């Protein structure tokens, strides 16, 4: 049983067609079919079944698939890690980040990293926090910058890069700007802009509302931080945001913020996270060292 055969099992489950698997692997279709039959002979059981032009996994095939996914992921990770051990003069740093730190905190860190290591290429993708955690657990990615709290129970190794505070935001001319004292009940009467449900800030808003026994009047859902702030700045709606992401607007006076009233969310921070069973490459460690040196 070699890695190519296991890759075929994984891709058969994904595509359900031998032609698509062959194209993905850069092999000829008869070669893929040969490996499939060889694997069945090797294991002494049927792994694939053909129905209406599709190839499906049998029960035995699905049992093998669970291991194949992990083995193929480990093989890719091993190759990527070993290649990065040669030097810090060339290579590619792959990084994933949730929306807020990826938009407002990482640009400064990555700019510094590129300056220190001009031969390194950097790839950064931004996704919601929940999907990043799942992809980190399943070994699809190696490093992620997450929005974390003091009571976060994820079993990741982490390094903090910046503190943060979840605050209430509204336009300067919003009636809340004239209130001396805010209460959860008063705030809940306003129409809210909500973040997408898989994001940290959406969960923070829901947790705050539940802790203070109020129901939010969610008026719209937005998955872009900049669009979110833009809608709130237009007036008439309020929302919550990371204080790290509104420093420019606060300086310009285009947004106001206030601490969330009542029972507050847990303290937050941005942190680089990786699995505890993962050994960092010199390239990844160099990024962590750069991040720790920037306030």
N, C-alpha and C positions, 0 to 999 in steps of 0.2 A: 504494500500500500504506500504510494508516494503522494507528494503534495499535489501533483497535477490531478490525480484521481479525486482527491478530496475537494479540490477547487471545482471540479465538474459537478460533484454532488451539491455543493453550495449554489452553483449557478443554475443547475437544473431546477432547484426549488425556486429560484428567482425568475427565470425566464420561461420554463416549461417547454422549451424547444431546443433541440440539439444544434440547429443552425445558429441560434443566437448565442449559445454557449461557445461554439466554435469561433464565432466572430469576436467574442469578448476575450478569448484566450489566444487568438491569432493562430488557431489550428484549423486543419481541414476537418470537415464533418465526419468522414470515415475514421479519422484518428480519434475523435471524441467517442464515437460509437465503440471503437475497439477498446478504449480505456474503460468504458462502462461495462462491457461484457467481461473484461479481464478482472475488474473489481468484484463483480458478482461471482465469478469462478473462484477468485481468491478467498472470498468470505463464505462461499458455499450457500448463498441464499439470493433470492430475487430482491433487487433494490429499486428497480424502475418498472413502471407499468405504462402502457401506451393507450391513450383514450382520445378519440376524435382529433388526432393530429397533435396532441399534447403529451408530454412526458411527465408523469407524476411519480413521486416517491412512494414506495410501499411502506408498510409499518416498519419493516427492518431498515429501509432507506431513511425514514424520518428519525429513527433512533441513531443511525450513523450521522445524520445531518447535524444533530446537536453537538457532537464532538468535532465534526468537520469544520463548523463555523469557528470554533475556538482555536483549533489547530492552525487553520489558514490565517486567522487574525494574528496569532502569535508568530507565525512565520514571517508575515509582512512586517510586524513590529520588530522582530529580531534583525531582519535585513536592514531596515531603516536605522535602527540604533547602531548597528555595527558600522555602517557607512559614515555615521556622524562622529565616530571615535578617531578618525584619521587626523583631523586638525580643525582649527577654528578659522581657517582662511577660506574655506568654501563649504557649501552645503545649503540646506534649506530648513529654516525653523518653521514648523507648522504649529499654528496656535488658533484656538477657538475661544471666543469670549461672548458673554451675555451682552445684551444691548447697551446697558448703561456704562459699565467699565470699558467695553469695546469702543464706545463712541467718545467718551470724555476723559478716560484715564490712560488707556493704553497708547494713544498717539504719541504722547510725550516720551513714554518708556521705549517704544519701538524706534522712534527717531534717534534716541540716544544709543540704542543697541546697534542700529545700522551705522551710526557714526563710528562706534567702537570696532565694529566688525564689517567693514565695507564689502568683503567677499561673500558674505552670507545673504542669501535670498530669504525673504520673510513672506509667509502666506498667513493671513489672518482672516477668519470667517466669523461673522456675528450671527448668533442664534438666540432663541429664548433659553432661559436658565434651565428649565426642566429637561429639554431635549439634550442639552450639553451634559447634564448629570447622567442621563441614561447612556449616552454615547461613550462617556468616560468609563462607566461601569462595564459596558459591553466590549471595551477595548477598541472601539472604532477610532478614538482619538487618544492622544497621550497627555496633552496639557490643555487645561481650560481655565479661563479667568471667570470666576463666579461671584455672584452677590451672596454673601454668607452672613449668618447671624451667630450670636454667642451660643444659642441653643441648637445650632445645626448639628444633626446627628449622622451626617454622611461619613462613611469610613474612608475618607481620602486623606492623603498627606497634603498639607497646605502651607503656603507662605503668604502672609498678609502683605499687600502693597499699598493700601490706602484705607483710611477710615471713611465712613459715610454716615449720613443721617437721613432718614425718611421724613419728609416734611410735607405740609399742606401748601399748595400753590394756587394763586389766583391773580387776576389782573389788578393793577394799582387802583383802578376806579371801581373795583368790585365792592359791594356793601360790606363784605367781611373785613375789608381793610379799615373800616371805621369802627369795628367792634373792639372794645377794650378787653373783653374776655370771651373766648370761644369755648363752646361746649360741644360734645359729640352730637347732641340733639339738634343744635343750631346748624352745624356743618352738614348733617345728614339731610337737611331740608333743601340744600342746593343741588342743582343738576351736576352730575359728575361726568368727567371723561375717564373711562376705564382703560387700563392697559390690557393687552391680550392675556388670556387666562393662564397660559403656560409660563408667564413671566414672574419674576420675583415680586415686582411692584403690585401686580394684580393680587397675588397671594397676600401681600402685606396689607392691602386695602381691605380685603375680605376678612383677614384675621383681626384687624383693628375694629371693624364694624361688629364682628361677632363678640369680641371682648367687651365692647361698650354697649352691646345690645341695641344697636341701631341698624336700620336698613338703608343702604345707599341707593340714591336715585341715579342709576347708571344711564346716561344719555347717549353715549357713543363708546365704541371700542376702537382703539388705535394701537398699531404695533410699531410705529415709528416714533422714537423719542422726540425728534425735532418737530414732527407734525403734532404730536401731543402738546408740546409747549406752545406751539403756534396757535392751536385752538383755544387753549386756556388764556393766552395773551389777548385774544379777540374779545374776551369778557363774556360774562353770562354763565360760565361753567367753572368748576374747580376740579382739583385732582390732587394726587400725591406724586412726589418725584424725589429722586436722590438729590440731596443738596449739592453733591459734587457736580451734577449736571446742569446747574442753573447759576453758576457763579457769574457768567457773562451777563445774563439777564438781570440779576440782582444789581450788578454794578451799573448797568444802564438804566435801571428803574423800570424796565418793561415787565417785570414780574415781581410779585411780593410772595413771601413765604412766612409760615408760622409753624411752630411745633404742633403736631397732632394733639388735640385735647383729650383728656380722659386717660384711659389705660393705653400707654404708648407701645408701639412695636418694639421688639428686641433690637438692641444695638446692632448696626450693620457694618460690614467692611467688604472690600474687594480683596479677593485672594486668588493666587495661582494654585490650582489643585491638580493632583495626579494620584494614580492608584498606589496604595502602600506596597504592593508587590512589584512595582516598576522601578528599575534602576535608571536614574536620569543620565542622559548622555552629556558629554562635556558642553555641547551646544546648548542643550536645555538648561544646564547649570549656569552657563554664562548669561543666559537670559534672566534667570532668577537673581543672579548677582547684580545685574544691571537694574532690575526692578527694585531690589532692596536698597539701592543707592540713590533712588529718586524719591523725594518726599511729595 
